[in-house]
Amino acid sequence: MDLSSLWFEIECPKCSYQFDVKLSDVKAGKTVFCHNCKLSIKLVDGEASAHRAIETFNSEMNKLDNIFKNFGK
């Protein structure tokens, strides 16, 4: 499982329309457009929190996977 492929909801700062973006798009600092008012919204990963969350989650999932692979050996 890769956390970066998860989608979550954001709200347009102009019209309050809610729509989904991928966590990997936040990590990459992509620009998205509001589906309602067409506002250009630059996604910002403040303090690299999305990047750290993805890396930490993926690392822990790999550790868990290794534990299960070695279980019963």
N, CA, C and O atoms as a Maestro MAE file, in Angstrom:
{
 s_m_m2io_version
 :::
 2.0.0
}

f_m_ct {
 s_m_title
 :::
 protein
 m_atom[292] {
  # First column is atom index #
  i_m_mmod_type
  r_m_x_coord
  r_m_y_coord
  r_m_z_coord
  i_m_residue_number
  s_m_chain_name
  s_m_pdb_residue_name
  s_m_pdb_atom_name
  i_m_atomic_number
  :::
  1 25 0.854 -1.186 0.000 1 A "MET " " N  " 7
  2 3 0.000 0.000 0.000 1 A "MET " " CA " 6
  3 2 0.894 1.241 0.000 1 A "MET " " C  " 6
  4 15 1.851 1.341 0.769 1 A "MET " " O  " 8
  5 25 0.565 2.157 -0.859 2 A "ASP " " N  " 7
  6 3 1.338 3.386 -0.974 2 A "ASP " " CA " 6
  7 2 0.447 4.564 -0.594 2 A "ASP " " C  " 6
  8 15 -0.544 4.851 -1.266 2 A "ASP " " O  " 8
  9 25 0.811 5.234 0.478 3 A "LEU " " N  " 7
  10 3 0.016 6.351 0.985 3 A "LEU " " CA " 6
  11 2 -0.091 7.487 -0.022 3 A "LEU " " C  " 6
  12 15 -1.080 8.219 -0.017 3 A "LEU " " O  " 8
  13 25 0.893 7.645 -0.875 4 A "SER " " N  " 7
  14 3 0.875 8.761 -1.820 4 A "SER " " CA " 6
  15 2 -0.253 8.646 -2.838 4 A "SER " " C  " 6
  16 15 -0.598 9.634 -3.486 4 A "SER " " O  " 8
  17 25 -0.828 7.466 -2.989 5 A "SER " " N  " 7
  18 3 -1.923 7.289 -3.944 5 A "SER " " CA " 6
  19 2 -3.291 7.595 -3.344 5 A "SER " " C  " 6
  20 15 -4.306 7.493 -4.032 5 A "SER " " O  " 8
  21 25 -3.325 7.967 -2.076 6 A "LEU " " N  " 7
  22 3 -4.592 8.281 -1.431 6 A "LEU " " CA " 6
  23 2 -5.124 9.645 -1.867 6 A "LEU " " C  " 6
  24 15 -4.360 10.570 -2.145 6 A "LEU " " O  " 8
  25 25 -6.426 9.741 -1.918 7 A "TRP " " N  " 7
  26 3 -7.113 10.984 -2.265 7 A "TRP " " CA " 6
  27 2 -7.730 11.574 -0.998 7 A "TRP " " C  " 6
  28 15 -8.153 10.838 -0.107 7 A "TRP " " O  " 8
  29 25 -7.778 12.894 -0.921 8 A "PHE " " N  " 7
  30 3 -8.476 13.542 0.182 8 A "PHE " " CA " 6
  31 2 -9.125 14.816 -0.323 8 A "PHE " " C  " 6
  32 15 -8.778 15.335 -1.385 8 A "PHE " " O  " 8
  33 25 -10.062 15.303 0.447 9 A "GLU " " N  " 7
  34 3 -10.893 16.430 0.025 9 A "GLU " " CA " 6
  35 2 -10.294 17.759 0.468 9 A "GLU " " C  " 6
  36 15 -9.836 17.903 1.602 9 A "GLU " " O  " 8
  37 25 -10.305 18.731 -0.450 10 A "ILE " " N  " 7
  38 3 -9.925 20.100 -0.102 10 A "ILE " " CA " 6
  39 2 -11.081 21.018 -0.481 10 A "ILE " " C  " 6
  40 15 -12.001 20.626 -1.199 10 A "ILE " " O  " 8
  41 25 -11.010 22.226 0.008 11 A "GLU " " N  " 7
  42 3 -12.049 23.212 -0.273 11 A "GLU " " CA " 6
  43 2 -11.427 24.401 -0.996 11 A "GLU " " C  " 6
  44 15 -10.379 24.905 -0.590 11 A "GLU " " O  " 8
  45 25 -12.067 24.838 -2.051 12 A "CYS " " N  " 7
  46 3 -11.592 25.994 -2.798 12 A "CYS " " CA " 6
  47 2 -11.660 27.233 -1.904 12 A "CYS " " C  " 6
  48 15 -12.694 27.500 -1.291 12 A "CYS " " O  " 8
  49 25 -10.571 27.983 -1.829 13 A "PRO " " N  " 7
  50 3 -10.575 29.175 -0.970 13 A "PRO " " CA " 6
  51 2 -11.451 30.308 -1.511 13 A "PRO " " C  " 6
  52 15 -11.780 31.240 -0.778 13 A "PRO " " O  " 8
  53 25 -11.825 30.231 -2.773 14 A "LYS " " N  " 7
  54 3 -12.644 31.280 -3.375 14 A "LYS " " CA " 6
  55 2 -14.144 30.993 -3.275 14 A "LYS " " C  " 6
  56 15 -14.919 31.842 -2.834 14 A "LYS " " O  " 8
  57 25 -14.546 29.780 -3.692 15 A "CYS " " N  " 7
  58 3 -15.986 29.487 -3.774 15 A "CYS " " CA " 6
  59 2 -16.451 28.414 -2.802 15 A "CYS " " C  " 6
  60 15 -17.644 28.120 -2.736 15 A "CYS " " O  " 8
  61 25 -15.533 27.827 -2.047 16 A "SER " " N  " 7
  62 3 -15.811 26.785 -1.047 16 A "SER " " CA " 6
  63 2 -16.249 25.447 -1.645 16 A "SER " " C  " 6
  64 15 -16.707 24.561 -0.923 16 A "SER " " O  " 8
  65 25 -16.109 25.305 -2.946 17 A "TYR " " N  " 7
  66 3 -16.409 24.027 -3.585 17 A "TYR " " CA " 6
  67 2 -15.413 22.984 -3.090 17 A "TYR " " C  " 6
  68 15 -14.221 23.269 -2.973 17 A "TYR " " O  " 8
  69 25 -15.891 21.793 -2.802 18 A "GLN " " N  " 7
  70 3 -15.029 20.737 -2.292 18 A "GLN " " CA " 6
  71 2 -14.734 19.723 -3.391 18 A "GLN " " C  " 6
  72 15 -15.629 19.295 -4.120 18 A "GLN " " O  " 8
  73 25 -13.454 19.347 -3.497 19 A "PHE " " N  " 7
  74 3 -13.053 18.354 -4.482 19 A "PHE " " CA " 6
  75 2 -11.832 17.606 -3.960 19 A "PHE " " C  " 6
  76 15 -11.198 18.020 -2.990 19 A "PHE " " O  " 8
  77 25 -11.519 16.502 -4.620 20 A "ASP " " N  " 7
  78 3 -10.455 15.614 -4.160 20 A "ASP " " CA " 6
  79 2 -9.138 15.866 -4.893 20 A "ASP " " C  " 6
  80 15 -9.116 16.192 -6.080 20 A "ASP " " O  " 8
  81 25 -8.038 15.704 -4.146 21 A "VAL " " N  " 7
  82 3 -6.690 15.755 -4.715 21 A "VAL " " CA " 6
  83 2 -5.906 14.581 -4.157 21 A "VAL " " C  " 6
  84 15 -6.221 14.056 -3.089 21 A "VAL " " O  " 8
  85 25 -4.881 14.176 -4.897 22 A "LYS " " N  " 7
  86 3 -4.012 13.085 -4.448 22 A "LYS " " CA " 6
  87 2 -2.935 13.636 -3.532 22 A "LYS " " C  " 6
  88 15 -2.432 14.741 -3.736 22 A "LYS " " O  " 8
  89 25 -2.590 12.858 -2.528 23 A "LEU " " N  " 7
  90 3 -1.532 13.261 -1.605 23 A "LEU " " CA " 6
  91 2 -0.208 13.438 -2.343 23 A "LEU " " C  " 6
  92 15 0.587 14.307 -1.986 23 A "LEU " " O  " 8
  93 25 0.032 12.630 -3.359 24 A "SER " " N  " 7
  94 3 1.266 12.773 -4.131 24 A "SER " " CA " 6
  95 2 1.315 14.111 -4.866 24 A "SER " " C  " 6
  96 15 2.400 14.643 -5.098 24 A "SER " " O  " 8
  97 25 0.149 14.668 -5.239 25 A "ASP " " N  " 7
  98 3 0.114 15.982 -5.881 25 A "ASP " " CA " 6
  99 2 0.497 17.084 -4.899 25 A "ASP " " C  " 6
  100 15 1.131 18.070 -5.275 25 A "ASP " " O  " 8
  101 25 0.108 16.910 -3.643 26 A "VAL " " N  " 7
  102 3 0.517 17.868 -2.610 26 A "VAL " " CA " 6
  103 2 2.019 17.785 -2.415 26 A "VAL " " C  " 6
  104 15 2.709 18.803 -2.360 26 A "VAL " " O  " 8
  105 25 2.516 16.562 -2.312 27 A "LYS " " N  " 7
  106 3 3.958 16.347 -2.138 27 A "LYS " " CA " 6
  107 2 4.755 16.994 -3.266 27 A "LYS " " C  " 6
  108 15 5.823 17.560 -3.032 27 A "LYS " " O  " 8
  109 25 4.235 16.910 -4.487 28 A "ALA " " N  " 7
  110 3 4.926 17.452 -5.663 28 A "ALA " " CA " 6
  111 2 4.701 18.952 -5.852 28 A "ALA " " C  " 6
  112 15 5.336 19.570 -6.707 28 A "ALA " " O  " 8
  113 25 3.797 19.541 -5.059 29 A "GLY " " N  " 7
  114 3 3.525 20.971 -5.184 29 A "GLY " " CA " 6
  115 2 2.810 21.337 -6.472 29 A "GLY " " C  " 6
  116 15 3.035 22.409 -7.033 29 A "GLY " " O  " 8
  117 25 1.958 20.456 -6.935 30 A "LYS " " N  " 7
  118 3 1.252 20.691 -8.196 30 A "LYS " " CA " 6
  119 2 0.196 21.790 -8.053 30 A "LYS " " C  " 6
  120 15 -0.207 22.157 -6.949 30 A "LYS " " O  " 8
  121 25 -0.226 22.287 -9.184 31 A "THR " " N  " 7
  122 3 -1.317 23.250 -9.241 31 A "THR " " CA " 6
  123 2 -2.558 22.516 -9.729 31 A "THR " " C  " 6
  124 15 -2.518 21.801 -10.730 31 A "THR " " O  " 8
  125 25 -3.659 22.703 -9.011 32 A "VAL " " N  " 7
  126 3 -4.935 22.107 -9.401 32 A "VAL " " CA " 6
  127 2 -5.915 23.233 -9.680 32 A "VAL " " C  " 6
  128 15 -5.663 24.392 -9.349 32 A "VAL " " O  " 8
  129 25 -7.028 22.880 -10.287 33 A "PHE " " N  " 7
  130 3 -8.033 23.875 -10.623 33 A "PHE " " CA " 6
  131 2 -9.354 23.495 -9.988 33 A "PHE " " C  " 6
  132 15 -9.761 22.333 -10.016 33 A "PHE " " O  " 8
  133 25 -10.017 24.483 -9.416 34 A "CYS " " N  " 7
  134 3 -11.339 24.258 -8.838 34 A "CYS " " CA " 6
  135 2 -12.285 23.891 -9.979 34 A "CYS " " C  " 6
  136 15 -12.327 24.565 -11.008 34 A "CYS " " O  " 8
  137 25 -13.030 22.830 -9.786 35 A "HIS " " N  " 7
  138 3 -13.955 22.356 -10.818 35 A "HIS " " CA " 6
  139 2 -15.166 23.278 -10.948 35 A "HIS " " C  " 6
  140 15 -15.898 23.213 -11.936 35 A "HIS " " O  " 8
  141 25 -15.370 24.121 -9.965 36 A "ASN " " N  " 7
  142 3 -16.527 25.008 -9.969 36 A "ASN " " CA " 6
  143 2 -16.205 26.390 -10.538 36 A "ASN " " C  " 6
  144 15 -16.823 26.820 -11.512 36 A "ASN " " O  " 8
  145 25 -15.242 27.083 -9.935 37 A "CYS " " N  " 7
  146 3 -14.949 28.467 -10.343 37 A "CYS " " CA " 6
  147 2 -13.688 28.586 -11.188 37 A "CYS " " C  " 6
  148 15 -13.355 29.678 -11.650 37 A "CYS " " O  " 8
  149 25 -12.975 27.468 -11.399 38 A "LYS " " N  " 7
  150 3 -11.762 27.399 -12.229 38 A "LYS " " CA " 6
  151 2 -10.564 28.141 -11.641 38 A "LYS " " C  " 6
  152 15 -9.617 28.452 -12.363 38 A "LYS " " O  " 8
  153 25 -10.596 28.427 -10.343 39 A "LEU " " N  " 7
  154 3 -9.464 29.052 -9.674 39 A "LEU " " CA " 6
  155 2 -8.266 28.121 -9.720 39 A "LEU " " C  " 6
  156 15 -8.409 26.918 -9.505 39 A "LEU " " O  " 8
  157 25 -7.094 28.658 -9.995 40 A "SER " " N  " 7
  158 3 -5.847 27.914 -9.971 40 A "SER " " CA " 6
  159 2 -5.357 27.877 -8.520 40 A "SER " " C  " 6
  160 15 -5.175 28.921 -7.893 40 A "SER " " O  " 8
  161 25 -5.145 26.671 -7.996 41 A "ILE " " N  " 7
  162 3 -4.752 26.499 -6.593 41 A "ILE " " CA " 6
  163 2 -3.422 25.762 -6.545 41 A "ILE " " C  " 6
  164 15 -3.328 24.608 -6.962 41 A "ILE " " O  " 8
  165 25 -2.402 26.428 -6.038 42 A "LYS " " N  " 7
  166 3 -1.076 25.815 -5.879 42 A "LYS " " CA " 6
  167 2 -1.068 25.016 -4.579 42 A "LYS " " C  " 6
  168 15 -1.242 25.582 -3.500 42 A "LYS " " O  " 8
  169 25 -0.867 23.711 -4.680 43 A "LEU " " N  " 7
  170 3 -0.802 22.863 -3.497 43 A "LEU " " CA " 6
  171 2 0.572 23.018 -2.866 43 A "LEU " " C  " 6
  172 15 1.592 22.879 -3.541 43 A "LEU " " O  " 8
  173 25 0.596 23.301 -1.592 44 A "VAL " " N  " 7
  174 3 1.851 23.542 -0.879 44 A "VAL " " CA " 6
  175 2 1.978 22.528 0.246 44 A "VAL " " C  " 6
  176 15 1.077 22.377 1.071 44 A "VAL " " O  " 8
  177 25 3.095 21.844 0.267 45 A "ASP " " N  " 7
  178 3 3.393 20.875 1.322 45 A "ASP " " CA " 6
  179 2 4.136 21.609 2.431 45 A "ASP " " C  " 6
  180 15 5.363 21.553 2.516 45 A "ASP " " O  " 8
  181 25 3.381 22.295 3.274 46 A "GLY " " N  " 7
  182 3 3.961 23.074 4.359 46 A "GLY " " CA " 6
  183 2 4.865 22.235 5.239 46 A "GLY " " C  " 6
  184 15 4.444 21.216 5.787 46 A "GLY " " O  " 8
  185 25 6.100 22.664 5.369 47 A "GLU " " N  " 7
  186 3 7.103 21.999 6.207 47 A "GLU " " CA " 6
  187 2 7.341 20.549 5.796 47 A "GLU " " C  " 6
  188 15 7.790 19.736 6.604 47 A "GLU " " O  " 8
  189 25 7.042 20.229 4.548 48 A "ALA " " N  " 7
  190 3 7.236 18.880 3.990 48 A "ALA " " CA " 6
  191 2 6.492 17.805 4.776 48 A "ALA " " C  " 6
  192 15 6.947 16.664 4.849 48 A "ALA " " O  " 8
  193 25 5.366 18.156 5.356 49 A "SER " " N  " 7
  194 3 4.627 17.201 6.177 49 A "SER " " CA " 6
  195 2 4.049 16.055 5.351 49 A "SER " " C  " 6
  196 15 4.050 14.914 5.813 49 A "SER " " O  " 8
  197 25 3.558 16.326 4.150 50 A "ALA " " N  " 7
  198 3 3.036 15.246 3.307 50 A "ALA " " CA " 6
  199 2 4.174 14.315 2.906 50 A "ALA " " C  " 6
  200 15 4.027 13.093 2.930 50 A "ALA " " O  " 8
  201 25 5.293 14.896 2.543 51 A "HIS " " N  " 7
  202 3 6.456 14.098 2.153 51 A "HIS " " CA " 6
  203 2 6.891 13.183 3.301 51 A "HIS " " C  " 6
  204 15 7.119 11.991 3.094 51 A "HIS " " O  " 8
  205 25 7.005 13.734 4.497 52 A "ARG " " N  " 7
  206 3 7.429 12.932 5.664 52 A "ARG " " CA " 6
  207 2 6.404 11.854 5.985 52 A "ARG " " C  " 6
  208 15 6.771 10.725 6.310 52 A "ARG " " O  " 8
  209 25 5.125 12.194 5.897 53 A "ALA " " N  " 7
  210 3 4.077 11.210 6.204 53 A "ALA " " CA " 6
  211 2 4.123 10.044 5.236 53 A "ALA " " C  " 6
  212 15 4.011 8.888 5.646 53 A "ALA " " O  " 8
  213 25 4.286 10.338 3.958 54 A "ILE " " N  " 7
  214 3 4.356 9.279 2.947 54 A "ILE " " CA " 6
  215 2 5.573 8.399 3.189 54 A "ILE " " C  " 6
  216 15 5.461 7.173 3.189 54 A "ILE " " O  " 8
  217 25 6.724 9.007 3.393 55 A "GLU " " N  " 7
  218 3 7.958 8.246 3.602 55 A "GLU " " CA " 6
  219 2 7.882 7.401 4.868 55 A "GLU " " C  " 6
  220 15 8.272 6.233 4.845 55 A "GLU " " O  " 8
  221 25 7.395 7.954 5.959 56 A "THR " " N  " 7
  222 3 7.285 7.216 7.219 56 A "THR " " CA " 6
  223 2 6.310 6.061 7.087 56 A "THR " " C  " 6
  224 15 6.598 4.944 7.517 56 A "THR " " O  " 8
  225 25 5.153 6.330 6.490 57 A "PHE " " N  " 7
  226 3 4.142 5.283 6.322 57 A "PHE " " CA " 6
  227 2 4.694 4.140 5.472 57 A "PHE " " C  " 6
  228 15 4.571 2.972 5.843 57 A "PHE " " O  " 8
  229 25 5.300 4.474 4.335 58 A "ASN " " N  " 7
  230 3 5.826 3.438 3.456 58 A "ASN " " CA " 6
  231 2 6.937 2.632 4.124 58 A "ASN " " C  " 6
  232 15 7.027 1.420 3.931 58 A "ASN " " O  " 8
  233 25 7.774 3.292 4.901 59 A "SER " " N  " 7
  234 3 8.834 2.600 5.630 59 A "SER " " CA " 6
  235 2 8.254 1.624 6.648 59 A "SER " " C  " 6
  236 15 8.708 0.484 6.745 59 A "SER " " O  " 8
  237 25 7.267 2.059 7.393 60 A "GLU " " N  " 7
  238 3 6.652 1.200 8.407 60 A "GLU " " CA " 6
  239 2 5.908 0.031 7.762 60 A "GLU " " C  " 6
  240 15 5.916 -1.076 8.300 60 A "GLU " " O  " 8
  241 25 5.271 0.263 6.623 61 A "MET " " N  " 7
  242 3 4.578 -0.823 5.932 61 A "MET " " CA " 6
  243 2 5.587 -1.855 5.419 61 A "MET " " C  " 6
  244 15 5.307 -3.054 5.441 61 A "MET " " O  " 8
  245 25 6.745 -1.404 4.964 62 A "ASN " " N  " 7
  246 3 7.795 -2.334 4.523 62 A "ASN " " CA " 6
  247 2 8.301 -3.168 5.689 62 A "ASN " " C  " 6
  248 15 8.540 -4.367 5.540 62 A "ASN " " O  " 8
  249 25 8.466 -2.542 6.846 63 A "LYS " " N  " 7
  250 3 8.894 -3.282 8.037 63 A "LYS " " CA " 6
  251 2 7.860 -4.348 8.415 63 A "LYS " " C  " 6
  252 15 8.211 -5.485 8.731 63 A "LYS " " O  " 8
  253 25 6.595 -3.965 8.377 64 A "LEU " " N  " 7
  254 3 5.523 -4.898 8.705 64 A "LEU " " CA " 6
  255 2 5.493 -6.050 7.704 64 A "LEU " " C  " 6
  256 15 5.313 -7.206 8.086 64 A "LEU " " O  " 8
  257 25 5.667 -5.735 6.447 65 A "ASP " " N  " 7
  258 3 5.710 -6.762 5.406 65 A "ASP " " CA " 6
  259 2 6.846 -7.742 5.666 65 A "ASP " " C  " 6
  260 15 6.665 -8.951 5.522 65 A "ASP " " O  " 8
  261 25 8.011 -7.234 6.047 66 A "ASN " " N  " 7
  262 3 9.163 -8.105 6.352 66 A "ASN " " CA " 6
  263 2 8.886 -8.988 7.567 66 A "ASN " " C  " 6
  264 15 9.297 -10.148 7.594 66 A "ASN " " O  " 8
  265 25 8.198 -8.454 8.563 67 A "ILE " " N  " 7
  266 3 7.844 -9.249 9.746 67 A "ILE " " CA " 6
  267 2 6.962 -10.429 9.332 67 A "ILE " " C  " 6
  268 15 7.182 -11.559 9.768 67 A "ILE " " O  " 8
  269 25 5.965 -10.158 8.488 68 A "PHE " " N  " 7
  270 3 5.070 -11.233 8.043 68 A "PHE " " CA " 6
  271 2 5.795 -12.247 7.172 68 A "PHE " " C  " 6
  272 15 5.509 -13.442 7.246 68 A "PHE " " O  " 8
  273 25 6.726 -11.788 6.349 69 A "LYS " " N  " 7
  274 3 7.493 -12.698 5.500 69 A "LYS " " CA " 6
  275 2 8.358 -13.628 6.345 69 A "LYS " " C  " 6
  276 15 8.552 -14.789 5.984 69 A "LYS " " O  " 8
  277 25 8.876 -13.133 7.458 70 A "ASN " " N  " 7
  278 3 9.757 -13.909 8.306 70 A "ASN " " CA " 6
  279 2 9.020 -14.653 9.416 70 A "ASN " " C  " 6
  280 15 9.640 -15.394 10.179 70 A "ASN " " O  " 8
  281 25 7.728 -14.468 9.514 71 A "PHE " " N  " 7
  282 3 6.936 -15.116 10.560 71 A "PHE " " CA " 6
  283 2 6.926 -16.622 10.346 71 A "PHE " " C  " 6
  284 15 6.610 -17.108 9.260 71 A "PHE " " O  " 8
  285 25 7.268 -17.334 11.374 72 A "GLY " " N  " 7
  286 3 7.250 -18.781 11.333 72 A "GLY " " CA " 6
  287 2 8.491 -19.436 10.754 72 A "GLY " " C  " 6
  288 15 8.521 -20.652 10.568 72 A "GLY " " O  " 8
  289 25 9.510 -18.647 10.469 73 A "LYS " " N  " 7
  290 3 10.753 -19.235 9.943 73 A "LYS " " CA " 6
  291 2 11.571 -19.819 11.049 73 A "LYS " " C  " 6
  292 15 12.650 -20.358 10.800 73 A "LYS " " O  " 8
  :::
 }
 m_bond[291] {
  # First column is bond index #
  i_m_from
  i_m_to
  i_m_order
  :::
  1 1 2 1
  2 2 3 1
  3 3 4 2
  4 3 5 1
  5 5 6 1
  6 6 7 1
  7 7 8 2
  8 7 9 1
  9 9 10 1
  10 10 11 1
  11 11 12 2
  12 11 13 1
  13 13 14 1
  14 14 15 1
  15 15 16 2
  16 15 17 1
  17 17 18 1
  18 18 19 1
  19 19 20 2
  20 19 21 1
  21 21 22 1
  22 22 23 1
  23 23 24 2
  24 23 25 1
  25 25 26 1
  26 26 27 1
  27 27 28 2
  28 27 29 1
  29 29 30 1
  30 30 31 1
  31 31 32 2
  32 31 33 1
  33 33 34 1
  34 34 35 1
  35 35 36 2
  36 35 37 1
  37 37 38 1
  38 38 39 1
  39 39 40 2
  40 39 41 1
  41 41 42 1
  42 42 43 1
  43 43 44 2
  44 43 45 1
  45 45 46 1
  46 46 47 1
  47 47 48 2
  48 47 49 1
  49 49 50 1
  50 50 51 1
  51 51 52 2
  52 51 53 1
  53 53 54 1
  54 54 55 1
  55 55 56 2
  56 55 57 1
  57 57 58 1
  58 58 59 1
  59 59 60 2
  60 59 61 1
  61 61 62 1
  62 62 63 1
  63 63 64 2
  64 63 65 1
  65 65 66 1
  66 66 67 1
  67 67 68 2
  68 67 69 1
  69 69 70 1
  70 70 71 1
  71 71 72 2
  72 71 73 1
  73 73 74 1
  74 74 75 1
  75 75 76 2
  76 75 77 1
  77 77 78 1
  78 78 79 1
  79 79 80 2
  80 79 81 1
  81 81 82 1
  82 82 83 1
  83 83 84 2
  84 83 85 1
  85 85 86 1
  86 86 87 1
  87 87 88 2
  88 87 89 1
  89 89 90 1
  90 90 91 1
  91 91 92 2
  92 91 93 1
  93 93 94 1
  94 94 95 1
  95 95 96 2
  96 95 97 1
  97 97 98 1
  98 98 99 1
  99 99 100 2
  100 99 101 1
  101 101 102 1
  102 102 103 1
  103 103 104 2
  104 103 105 1
  105 105 106 1
  106 106 107 1
  107 107 108 2
  108 107 109 1
  109 109 110 1
  110 110 111 1
  111 111 112 2
  112 111 113 1
  113 113 114 1
  114 114 115 1
  115 115 116 2
  116 115 117 1
  117 117 118 1
  118 118 119 1
  119 119 120 2
  120 119 121 1
  121 121 122 1
  122 122 123 1
  123 123 124 2
  124 123 125 1
  125 125 126 1
  126 126 127 1
  127 127 128 2
  128 127 129 1
  129 129 130 1
  130 130 131 1
  131 131 132 2
  132 131 133 1
  133 133 134 1
  134 134 135 1
  135 135 136 2
  136 135 137 1
  137 137 138 1
  138 138 139 1
  139 139 140 2
  140 139 141 1
  141 141 142 1
  142 142 143 1
  143 143 144 2
  144 143 145 1
  145 145 146 1
  146 146 147 1
  147 147 148 2
  148 147 149 1
  149 149 150 1
  150 150 151 1
  151 151 152 2
  152 151 153 1
  153 153 154 1
  154 154 155 1
  155 155 156 2
  156 155 157 1
  157 157 158 1
  158 158 159 1
  159 159 160 2
  160 159 161 1
  161 161 162 1
  162 162 163 1
  163 163 164 2
  164 163 165 1
  165 165 166 1
  166 166 167 1
  167 167 168 2
  168 167 169 1
  169 169 170 1
  170 170 171 1
  171 171 172 2
  172 171 173 1
  173 173 174 1
  174 174 175 1
  175 175 176 2
  176 175 177 1
  177 177 178 1
  178 178 179 1
  179 179 180 2
  180 179 181 1
  181 181 182 1
  182 182 183 1
  183 183 184 2
  184 183 185 1
  185 185 186 1
  186 186 187 1
  187 187 188 2
  188 187 189 1
  189 189 190 1
  190 190 191 1
  191 191 192 2
  192 191 193 1
  193 193 194 1
  194 194 195 1
  195 195 196 2
  196 195 197 1
  197 197 198 1
  198 198 199 1
  199 199 200 2
  200 199 201 1
  201 201 202 1
  202 202 203 1
  203 203 204 2
  204 203 205 1
  205 205 206 1
  206 206 207 1
  207 207 208 2
  208 207 209 1
  209 209 210 1
  210 210 211 1
  211 211 212 2
  212 211 213 1
  213 213 214 1
  214 214 215 1
  215 215 216 2
  216 215 217 1
  217 217 218 1
  218 218 219 1
  219 219 220 2
  220 219 221 1
  221 221 222 1
  222 222 223 1
  223 223 224 2
  224 223 225 1
  225 225 226 1
  226 226 227 1
  227 227 228 2
  228 227 229 1
  229 229 230 1
  230 230 231 1
  231 231 232 2
  232 231 233 1
  233 233 234 1
  234 234 235 1
  235 235 236 2
  236 235 237 1
  237 237 238 1
  238 238 239 1
  239 239 240 2
  240 239 241 1
  241 241 242 1
  242 242 243 1
  243 243 244 2
  244 243 245 1
  245 245 246 1
  246 246 247 1
  247 247 248 2
  248 247 249 1
  249 249 250 1
  250 250 251 1
  251 251 252 2
  252 251 253 1
  253 253 254 1
  254 254 255 1
  255 255 256 2
  256 255 257 1
  257 257 258 1
  258 258 259 1
  259 259 260 2
  260 259 261 1
  261 261 262 1
  262 262 263 1
  263 263 264 2
  264 263 265 1
  265 265 266 1
  266 266 267 1
  267 267 268 2
  268 267 269 1
  269 269 270 1
  270 270 271 1
  271 271 272 2
  272 271 273 1
  273 273 274 1
  274 274 275 1
  275 275 276 2
  276 275 277 1
  277 277 278 1
  278 278 279 1
  279 279 280 2
  280 279 281 1
  281 281 282 1
  282 282 283 1
  283 283 284 2
  284 283 285 1
  285 285 286 1
  286 286 287 1
  287 287 288 2
  288 287 289 1
  289 289 290 1
  290 290 291 1
  291 291 292 2
  :::
 }
}
